[in-house]
Amino acid sequence: MTSPERPARPEPAGRRVQRAPRAEVVVDLAAIRDNVATLRRIVGPAQLMTVVKADGYGHGMVEVARAARDAGAQWLGVAVAEEALALRAAGDTGPLLCWLAVPGEDYAPLVEAGVDVTAYTVEELDEVVAAARGLGTPARVQLKIDTGLSRGGSPRELWPALVQAAVRAEAGGALRVTGVWSHLACADEPEHPANAEQEQAFREACEVATAAGLAPEVRHLANSAAALLRPSARFDLVRCGIASYGLSPAPDVVGPAELGLVPAMTVQGRLALVKQIPAGAGVSYGHTYRAATPETVGVVPLGYGDGVPRHASGRAEVLVGGRRRPVRGRICMDQFVVGVDDDVRTGDPVVLFGRGDDGAPTAQDWAEACGTISYEIVTRVGGRARRRHVDGRSAE
Ligand SMILES: *Cc1c(COP(=O)(O)O)cnc(C)c1O
């Protein structure tokens, strides 16, 4: 070994080389469409809502929404008003539900845009009614009951009063109750007794609504896990987020391949530097890793400033040159270090996670490496990494 650095492979002479970017998030919209079509087949005759909140779990909200509609998703779901309005601004005109507001929320643009809003309380319903009256347009409202998650939704004791207020507002022409819904706490644990309890409470809540004279278009309870693992929870509509992106909602129970789902996101880049370090050298902040022998390391130009979790320090793996390579030491804000071999050169491609069928880790692997769920891995990644949408693998 003459030099500790391993320079980039020489570029072919006389030709401008198309350089791969430093770091990018590649999202395969064909995978999203295939996943949505697969989910539709599984859950039918129930309708499918593709949940595209939080920038489509990091995949790009507008692009994912279009792909989902193309593949037959009847509904889209988002958390907050800005997300719903951004979808309308991008041209989406189909059924669209949002479910998280604070007092003083400006409901008028949502009502005007034909977005279904969610009411948990009579106070929220009153605010929606006021917006609808101001516009002269009836609002589309879905009522949410808390059947046991103890998060959003009407407490069970207050449900009859919420239903009555909605009946009155509907009779007055200010709104139409389009849905009744709830959310499960333990759907990723199919044997958990909370699932049956919540489902029973939801059936009772639906009966209260129907008995009071409401005729919602859709009753819905299931997220991805329940949609896939608990047919009795499908009702008229299921709300699938994570499964649409090709990740398992219940990785302890079933993997994406068994479900026929394909991870849509690949995070990749190029090694900024490959070099040798001597025996005994400490690696990255705090020297939490120390080389026992002379080692070759590669610098990955992504860090927690790009959403790569620092909790994966010393635990996750990446793919370089067809092989898994361990993260060495702490993940920094802009970069981290991996252990490689002498066959690896500066500039070589590195894949943090992807589809999982080419040896690269998956978002689920990264989640396990840092004690979280795949949802958090894909949703947080981005930062300075460029996001690029492709349509099918060959387009990569
Ligand atoms: C995010 C969310 C979903 C989607 O959950 P997945 O587990 O990703 O399928 C469904 N319903 C509600 C209310 C949500 O907040």
PDBQT file of the ligand as one rigid body, heavy atoms in Angstrom, charges set to zero:
ROOT
HETATM    1  C1  LIG A 401     -51.483   7.800   9.594  1.00  0.00    +0.000 C 
HETATM    2  C2  LIG A 401     -52.843   7.275   9.759  1.00  0.00    +0.000 A 
HETATM    3  C3  LIG A 401     -53.276   6.141   9.039  1.00  0.00    +0.000 A 
HETATM    4  C4  LIG A 401     -52.345   5.283   8.207  1.00  0.00    +0.000 C 
HETATM    5  O1  LIG A 401     -51.731   4.317   9.054  1.00  0.00    +0.000 OA
HETATM    6  P1  LIG A 401     -50.780   3.191   8.434  1.00  0.00    +0.000 P 
HETATM    7  O2  LIG A 401     -50.422   2.376   9.603  1.00  0.00    +0.000 OA
HETATM    8  O3  LIG A 401     -49.615   3.920   7.850  1.00  0.00    +0.000 OA
HETATM    9  O4  LIG A 401     -51.564   2.486   7.413  1.00  0.00    +0.000 OA
HETATM   10  C5  LIG A 401     -54.604   5.798   9.112  1.00  0.00    +0.000 A 
HETATM   11  N1  LIG A 401     -55.465   6.502   9.874  1.00  0.00    +0.000 NA
HETATM   12  C6  LIG A 401     -55.074   7.558  10.612  1.00  0.00    +0.000 A 
HETATM   13  C7  LIG A 401     -56.057   8.278  11.442  1.00  0.00    +0.000 C 
HETATM   14  C8  LIG A 401     -53.756   7.981  10.590  1.00  0.00    +0.000 A 
HETATM   15  O5  LIG A 401     -53.374   9.013  11.336  1.00  0.00    +0.000 OA
ENDROOT
TORSDOF 0
